Amino acid sequence: MWRCSSFLSSLVRPLNRRIHPQLAWNRFEFAQHFVTTEILSTANEGVFSKRTSPFIAFVLGGPGSGKGTQCMMIADAFKFTHLSAGDLLRKEMVSDGENGAMIRNSIKEGKIVPSEITIRLIQKAIESSENYKFLIDGFPRSDENRIAFERIVGVEPDLVLFFECPEEEMIKRVLSRNQGRIDDNIETVKKRLQVFHTLNLPVVNYYSRKGKVHKINAVGTLDEIFEKVRPLFAAFRMGRGIDSEQARGEFLSQF
């Protein structure tokens, strides 16, 4: 509010001298508008200043590439919020929502759920979070997803991580994880891999042309793979976050 008092003083001082009444009134109206705007801005500053520019990293890779596990490790080490598109859909699937059955059938068949449904779930999770650094895992899965996300949410990702892994290794990992998921069977995995190669790779290529993709060799132990990821987030000090454009610039300058 110091800007208010300083600025108003500069307006009021001339009013102590004899000036044209209309000019005095114009200055009064302008001062009134400034005070109203400044008070609202100050009141909202703590709520919206960090939320208006979230840092978003898309995390892509085929089924079984290990992206979900690595996201959890990144989130823990660098204080990101991990949003798994698949987990959000599965949670919605078992709820009483009107889209539950449709989501279930899509996942079971290895198909892509309509973009708007997935995006609304992601957007809701972002808006309800106190954080402003997000790893969005497993999305977008197609160019149509990508275009819809940028249209609905109104932002592009700051970074895209792509976990590269041989198909045989991904199949082996999925079939051995035994998490009770309806899509963890050989037939569905092969369908998901076909969808991935057909639809997901064009997304990777699009962001590669924009200089936003960093590829990670996803073969090795969890710790070995994480050591390949860790340097990308070296600009983050624990708890610091990207709380300024300078910090964001420092991080993105690594690419």
C-alpha positions in Angstrom: 0.0 0.0 0.0 3.0 2.3 0.2 2.5 3.0 -3.5 -1.0 4.2 -2.7 0.1 6.8 -0.2 3.1 8.0 -2.2 1.1 8.3 -5.4 -1.9 10.0 -3.7 0.4 12.6 -2.1 1.6 13.6 -5.5 -2.0 14.1 -6.6 -3.3 15.8 -3.5 -0.5 18.4 -3.1 -1.4 20.2 -6.4 -5.1 20.3 -5.2 -4.0 22.6 -2.3 -3.3 25.2 -4.9 -6.0 27.1 -6.8 -6.5 25.1 -10.1 -9.4 24.7 -12.5 -12.3 22.9 -10.8 -12.7 20.4 -13.7 -9.0 19.5 -13.5 -9.3 19.0 -9.7 -12.3 16.7 -10.2 -10.5 14.7 -12.9 -7.6 14.2 -10.6 -9.9 13.1 -7.8 -11.6 10.5 -10.0 -8.3 9.1 -11.2 -7.0 8.9 -7.6 -10.2 7.1 -6.5 -9.8 4.6 -9.3 -6.1 4.0 -8.4 -6.9 3.4 -4.8 -9.6 0.8 -5.7 -7.4 -1.0 -8.1 -4.4 -1.0 -5.7 -6.4 -2.3 -2.8 -7.9 -5.2 -4.9 -4.5 -5.9 -6.4 -2.9 -6.0 -2.9 -5.7 -8.2 -1.5 -5.3 -10.7 -4.4 -1.6 -10.7 -4.6 -0.9 -13.5 -2.1 -3.6 -15.7 -3.7 -3.0 -15.3 -7.4 0.5 -14.1 -8.0 2.0 -17.6 -7.9 -1.0 -19.3 -9.4 -1.2 -17.3 -12.6 1.9 -18.9 -14.0 2.1 -22.6 -13.0 5.2 -24.5 -14.0 4.1 -27.5 -16.0 6.1 -30.5 -17.1 4.5 -33.1 -19.3 6.0 -36.6 -18.6 5.6 -39.0 -21.5 6.6 -42.5 -22.3 5.1 -45.9 -23.2 3.3 -48.2 -20.7 6.0 -49.6 -18.4 8.6 -47.0 -19.2 8.8 -46.1 -15.5 7.6 -42.5 -15.9 5.1 -42.8 -13.0 7.7 -44.0 -10.5 10.2 -41.4 -11.6 7.5 -38.7 -11.3 7.0 -39.8 -7.6 10.8 -39.5 -7.0 11.0 -36.1 -8.7 8.0 -34.8 -6.8 9.5 -36.0 -3.5 13.0 -34.5 -4.2 12.0 -31.2 -5.8 8.6 -30.5 -4.2 6.5 -30.9 -7.4 2.9 -32.1 -7.4 2.5 -35.3 -9.4 -0.7 -35.6 -11.4 -1.2 -38.9 -13.2 -3.7 -38.7 -15.9 -4.3 -42.4 -15.7 -4.8 -42.3 -11.9 -7.2 -39.4 -12.2 -9.2 -41.3 -14.8 -9.2 -44.5 -12.7 -10.4 -42.6 -9.7 -13.2 -41.0 -11.7 -14.0 -44.4 -13.2 -14.9 -45.9 -9.8 -16.9 -42.8 -8.7 -20.5 -42.2 -9.3 -19.7 -39.8 -12.1 -21.6 -40.0 -15.3 -18.5 -40.8 -17.3 -17.4 -43.7 -15.2 -18.5 -46.5 -17.5 -17.2 -44.8 -20.6 -13.8 -44.3 -19.0 -13.7 -47.9 -17.8 -14.4 -49.3 -21.3 -11.9 -47.0 -22.9 -9.1 -48.0 -20.5 -10.0 -51.7 -20.8 -9.7 -51.5 -24.6 -6.5 -49.4 -24.4 -8.2 -46.5 -26.1 -7.8 -42.8 -25.4 -10.5 -41.2 -23.2 -12.1 -38.0 -24.8 -9.7 -35.1 -24.3 -12.1 -32.8 -22.5 -12.9 -35.3 -19.8 -9.2 -35.9 -19.0 -8.3 -32.2 -19.2 -11.1 -31.1 -16.9 -9.9 -33.6 -14.3 -6.3 -32.3 -14.6 -7.4 -28.7 -14.5 -9.5 -29.3 -11.4 -6.5 -31.0 -9.7 -4.2 -28.0 -10.6 -6.7 -25.4 -9.4 -7.3 -27.2 -6.1 -3.6 -27.5 -5.3 -1.6 -25.2 -3.1 1.5 -25.9 -5.2 2.3 -24.3 -8.6 4.8 -26.8 -9.9 3.2 -29.8 -11.7 4.4 -33.0 -13.3 1.5 -34.2 -15.6 2.2 -37.9 -16.1 0.9 -39.7 -19.2 -0.6 -36.7 -20.9 -1.1 -35.6 -23.6 -1.4 -38.9 -25.5 -2.2 -37.4 -28.9 -2.0 -34.2 -30.8 -5.7 -33.8 -30.2 -5.1 -34.0 -26.5 -2.3 -31.4 -26.8 -4.3 -28.9 -28.8 -7.3 -29.3 -26.4 -5.2 -28.8 -23.3 -3.6 -25.6 -24.6 -7.1 -24.3 -25.6 -8.9 -25.2 -22.4 -6.2 -24.6 -19.8 -4.5 -21.8 -21.8 -0.9 -22.7 -21.3 1.9 -24.7 -22.9 4.2 -27.0 -20.9 7.5 -25.5 -19.8 9.2 -28.8 -20.2 8.5 -32.3 -21.7 10.3 -35.3 -20.3 10.2 -38.4 -22.6 11.2 -41.7 -21.1 12.6 -44.0 -23.9 12.4 -47.7 -23.3 12.5 -50.8 -25.6 9.1 -52.4 -26.2 10.1 -55.8 -24.8 11.3 -54.2 -21.6 8.0 -52.2 -21.2 5.9 -55.3 -21.7 7.9 -57.3 -19.2 7.6 -54.5 -16.6 3.8 -54.1 -17.1 3.1 -57.8 -16.8 5.3 -58.1 -13.7 4.0 -55.2 -11.6 0.8 -57.0 -10.5 -1.1 -53.9 -9.4 -4.5 -55.3 -10.3 -5.2 -52.8 -13.0 -7.6 -53.8 -15.7 -5.2 -52.8 -18.5 -2.2 -54.8 -17.2 -2.6 -57.8 -19.5 -0.7 -58.7 -22.6 -3.5 -57.9 -25.1 -4.3 -54.5 -23.6 -0.6 -53.7 -23.3 0.0 -54.4 -27.0 -3.0 -52.2 -27.9 -1.6 -49.4 -25.7 1.8 -49.7 -27.3 0.2 -49.4 -30.7 -1.7 -46.4 -29.7 1.4 -44.9 -28.1 3.5 -45.3 -31.3 0.7 -44.0 -33.5 -0.5 -41.0 -31.4 2.0 -40.2 -28.7 5.1 -39.9 -30.7 3.8 -37.0 -32.9 3.3 -35.1 -29.6 6.9 -35.7 -28.7 8.0 -34.6 -32.2 5.9 -31.5 -32.0 7.5 -30.3 -28.7 10.9 -31.4 -29.9 10.7 -28.9 -32.7 9.9 -26.3 -30.0 13.0 -27.2 -28.0 11.0 -28.4 -25.0 11.8 -32.2 -25.0 14.4 -33.9 -22.9 14.8 -37.6 -23.6 15.7 -40.0 -20.8 17.1 -43.5 -21.3 14.7 -45.5 -19.1 16.8 -48.7 -19.0 18.4 -49.5 -15.6 17.5 -49.5 -12.0 15.2 -46.9 -10.5 18.1 -45.0 -8.9 20.2 -45.2 -12.1 17.4 -43.7 -14.1 16.7 -41.0 -11.5 20.4 -39.9 -11.6 19.8 -39.2 -15.3 16.7 -37.1 -14.4 18.2 -35.3 -11.3 20.5 -32.9 -13.3 17.5 -31.5 -15.2 16.1 -30.2 -11.9 19.4 -29.0 -10.4 18.1 -25.4 -10.5 15.7 -26.3 -7.8 16.8 -26.0 -4.2 14.8 -27.9 -1.7 11.6 -25.9 -1.0 12.7 -23.1 -3.2 10.4 -23.8 -6.2 10.1 -21.6 -9.2 8.9 -18.5 -7.5 10.2 -15.9 -9.9 10.7 -15.4 -13.6 14.5 -15.4 -12.9 14.3 -18.8 -11.2 12.2 -20.1 -14.1 14.7 -18.7 -16.6 17.7 -20.3 -14.8 16.0 -23.7 -14.9 14.9 -23.5 -18.6 18.4 -22.2 -19.6 19.7 -25.7 -19.1 17.9 -26.9 -22.2 
